[in-house]
Amino acid sequence: MNEDKLYPLVIVGAGPAGLSASIYASRYGVDHIVIGQLPGGQISETHEIDNYPGVDAAGGFEFAESLVAHARKYGALIEQRMVMKISKEGDTFVIMQDGGSVVRSRMILLSTGTKHRVLGIDRETEFLGRGVSYCATCDGFFYRNRTVTVIGGNNSAAGAAVYLSGIVAKVRLIYRGKSMRAEEHLLKSLRNNPKVDIILETNVISLIGEETLSAVRLDRPYEGSDTLPTDGLFIEIGSDPNADFARDLGVATDEGGFIRVGVDMSTTVPGVFAAGDITDGSAKFQQVITAAAEGAIAARSIHAALAKA
Ligand SMILES: Cc1cc2nc3c(=O)[nH]c(=O)nc-3n(C[C@H](O)[C@H](O)[C@H](O)COP(=O)(O)OP(=O)(O)OC[C@H]3O[C@@H](n4cnc5c(N)ncnc54)[C@H](O)[C@@H]3O)c2cc1C
């Protein structure tokens, strides 16, 4: 990375969207750097990806590694760092990283994805790493042959429950709705799984334990008690966009904070493009394939915009 240089493009976020954009940008000859805290993005924390065409059931981490290697093969410079602030000075974007170093660019691609939602109940932070987790793939191993609880009704929650059932003795899946919202193939795996109990129309209202979590309190009794003993609690209740930079730059977002993009992945601010889970594009179908597609489209649009500028 060169602090004195004005890069044509800086890509913020090194997930499938940012790395796909990088591959296309390299092939278009657009000089750029990618800055991302987690190279490969959140798919690296997934047990398995088996719905990306041409990739038959790869481990999430291995898949993420192959994305990074592919981008590097075409010359991408990937900085594993945190971006703290993005501002605009005239026509130049100023990207401040952790440690205070600064990079400047003519165009910027925001592909910072989403962050997991928290329950927002007492002691959730206190028990983080001591019973509370937001990543089944990362932490499931620590609960071998024990009893865990998963909260959520979406694909992530269902996938986490299925994955954990291969490791732990018992999984209780708690969802506040009347029925799960996950894909049918996941629901089928849950229904046929003797290790998984699904508890519907129920909320976890507090966490119980001394040094580590030992039980959760429910807002309605399950099997005669509102206290459910558990060794681990996996919170899988969705995610929100990492769109602070967009707001700072005056980029329009929708009511959920997702960046509004055109079909070419441009935003409402000239020179700012966005791709992946952070946008309102692809009907908000937040998948690797849509993130990669948006990244590719963004790179093409940026190449065209740089040629005109
Ligand atoms: C548990 C789970 C299972 C999943 N399973 C599948 C699946 O089987 N198939 C599928 O297609 N999709 C799956 N997904 C969804 C898929 O992971 C996402 O749709 C995809 O990763 C989105 O890519 P992205 O590049 O938009 O964002 P992300 O992958 O979230 O990448 C965002 C990037 O931005 C970086 N970043 C964020 N903020 C900053 C900052 N301030 N400074 C620097 N870097 C920053 C991150 O570190 C990361 O590099 C799953 C998701 C989860 C959570």
The ligand as an SDF file (V2000), in Angstrom:
LIG
                    3D

 53 58  0  0  0  0  0  0  0  0999 V2000
  -23.8790  -18.8130    9.1540 C   0  0  0  0  0  0  0  0  0  0  0  0
  -23.9550  -18.3860    7.7120 C   0  0  0  0  0  0  0  0  0  0  0  0
  -24.0610  -19.3520    6.7090 C   0  0  0  0  0  0  0  0  0  0  0  0
  -24.1330  -18.9710    5.3760 C   0  0  0  0  0  0  0  0  0  0  0  0
  -24.2320  -19.9400    4.4090 N   0  0  0  0  0  0  0  0  0  0  0  0
  -24.2880  -19.5960    3.1080 C   0  0  0  0  0  0  0  0  0  0  0  0
  -24.3480  -20.5840    2.0890 C   0  0  0  0  0  0  0  0  0  0  0  0
  -24.3530  -21.7920    2.3510 O   0  0  0  0  0  0  0  0  0  0  0  0
  -24.4040  -20.1650    0.7880 N   0  0  0  0  0  0  0  0  0  0  0  0
  -24.3910  -18.8440    0.4440 C   0  0  0  0  0  0  0  0  0  0  0  0
  -24.4090  -18.5400   -0.7450 O   0  0  0  0  0  0  0  0  0  0  0  0
  -24.3300  -17.8880    1.3950 N   0  0  0  0  0  0  0  0  0  0  0  0
  -24.2880  -18.2270    2.7100 C   0  0  0  0  0  0  0  0  0  0  0  0
  -24.2300  -17.2560    3.6700 N   0  0  0  0  0  0  0  0  0  0  0  0
  -24.3100  -15.8390    3.2600 C   0  0  0  0  0  0  0  0  0  0  0  0
  -22.9780  -15.3460    2.7080 C   0  0  0  0  0  0  0  0  0  0  0  0
  -21.9540  -15.6160    3.6390 O   0  0  0  0  0  0  0  0  0  0  0  0
  -23.0830  -13.8460    2.4260 C   0  0  0  0  0  0  0  0  0  0  0  0
  -24.1810  -13.5920    1.5920 O   0  0  0  0  0  0  0  0  0  0  0  0
  -21.8120  -13.3170    1.7530 C   0  0  0  0  0  0  0  0  0  0  0  0
  -20.6740  -13.6060    2.5340 O   0  0  0  0  0  0  0  0  0  0  0  0
  -21.9170  -11.8210    1.5240 C   0  0  0  0  0  0  0  0  0  0  0  0
  -20.7190  -11.3740    0.9850 O   0  0  0  0  0  0  0  0  0  0  0  0
  -20.2620   -9.8500    1.1340 P   0  0  0  0  0  0  0  0  0  0  0  0
  -18.9570   -9.7490    0.4270 O   0  0  0  0  0  0  0  0  0  0  0  0
  -21.3540   -8.9470    0.7540 O   0  0  0  0  0  0  0  0  0  0  0  0
  -20.0750   -9.6090    2.7160 O   0  0  0  0  0  0  0  0  0  0  0  0
  -19.2170  -10.3780    3.8120 P   0  0  0  0  0  0  0  0  0  0  0  0
  -18.9480  -11.7710    3.4470 O   0  0  0  0  0  0  0  0  0  0  0  0
  -19.9250  -10.1150    5.0840 O   0  0  0  0  0  0  0  0  0  0  0  0
  -17.8300   -9.6050    3.8090 O   0  0  0  0  0  0  0  0  0  0  0  0
  -17.7350   -8.3170    4.3370 C   0  0  0  0  0  0  0  0  0  0  0  0
  -16.2790   -7.9130    4.3500 C   0  0  0  0  0  0  0  0  0  0  0  0
  -16.1970   -6.5570    4.8230 O   0  0  0  0  0  0  0  0  0  0  0  0
  -15.2360   -6.4960    5.8830 C   0  0  0  0  0  0  0  0  0  0  0  0
  -15.5210   -5.3490    6.7340 N   0  0  0  0  0  0  0  0  0  0  0  0
  -16.6740   -4.9700    7.3420 C   0  0  0  0  0  0  0  0  0  0  0  0
  -16.5030   -3.7970    7.9870 N   0  0  0  0  0  0  0  0  0  0  0  0
  -15.2020   -3.4460    7.7970 C   0  0  0  0  0  0  0  0  0  0  0  0
  -14.3950   -2.3360    8.2090 C   0  0  0  0  0  0  0  0  0  0  0  0
  -14.8750   -1.3340    8.9440 N   0  0  0  0  0  0  0  0  0  0  0  0
  -13.0970   -2.3200    7.8350 N   0  0  0  0  0  0  0  0  0  0  0  0
  -12.5650   -3.3140    7.0740 C   0  0  0  0  0  0  0  0  0  0  0  0
  -13.2810   -4.3720    6.6450 N   0  0  0  0  0  0  0  0  0  0  0  0
  -14.5760   -4.4210    7.0010 C   0  0  0  0  0  0  0  0  0  0  0  0
  -15.3390   -7.8570    6.5400 C   0  0  0  0  0  0  0  0  0  0  0  0
  -14.2250   -8.1180    7.3690 O   0  0  0  0  0  0  0  0  0  0  0  0
  -15.3980   -8.7380    5.3030 C   0  0  0  0  0  0  0  0  0  0  0  0
  -14.1300   -8.8830    4.7460 O   0  0  0  0  0  0  0  0  0  0  0  0
  -24.1260  -17.6030    5.0180 C   0  0  0  0  0  0  0  0  0  0  0  0
  -24.0010  -16.6410    6.0170 C   0  0  0  0  0  0  0  0  0  0  0  0
  -23.9090  -17.0180    7.3620 C   0  0  0  0  0  0  0  0  0  0  0  0
  -23.7700  -15.9690    8.4340 C   0  0  0  0  0  0  0  0  0  0  0  0
  1  2  1  0
  2  3  1  0
  2 52  2  0
  3  4  2  0
  4  5  1  0
  4 50  1  0
  5  6  2  0
  6  7  1  0
  6 13  1  0
  7  8  2  0
  7  9  1  0
  9 10  1  0
 10 11  2  0
 10 12  1  0
 12 13  2  0
 13 14  1  0
 14 15  1  0
 14 50  1  0
 15 16  1  0
 16 17  1  0
 16 18  1  0
 18 19  1  0
 18 20  1  0
 20 21  1  0
 20 22  1  0
 22 23  1  0
 23 24  1  0
 24 25  2  0
 24 26  1  0
 24 27  1  0
 27 28  1  0
 28 29  2  0
 28 30  1  0
 28 31  1  0
 31 32  1  0
 32 33  1  0
 33 34  1  0
 33 48  1  0
 34 35  1  0
 35 36  1  0
 35 46  1  0
 36 37  1  0
 36 45  1  0
 37 38  2  0
 38 39  1  0
 39 40  1  0
 39 45  2  0
 40 41  1  0
 40 42  2  0
 42 43  1  0
 43 44  2  0
 44 45  1  0
 46 47  1  0
 46 48  1  0
 48 49  1  0
 50 51  2  0
 51 52  1  0
 52 53  1  0
M  END
$$$$
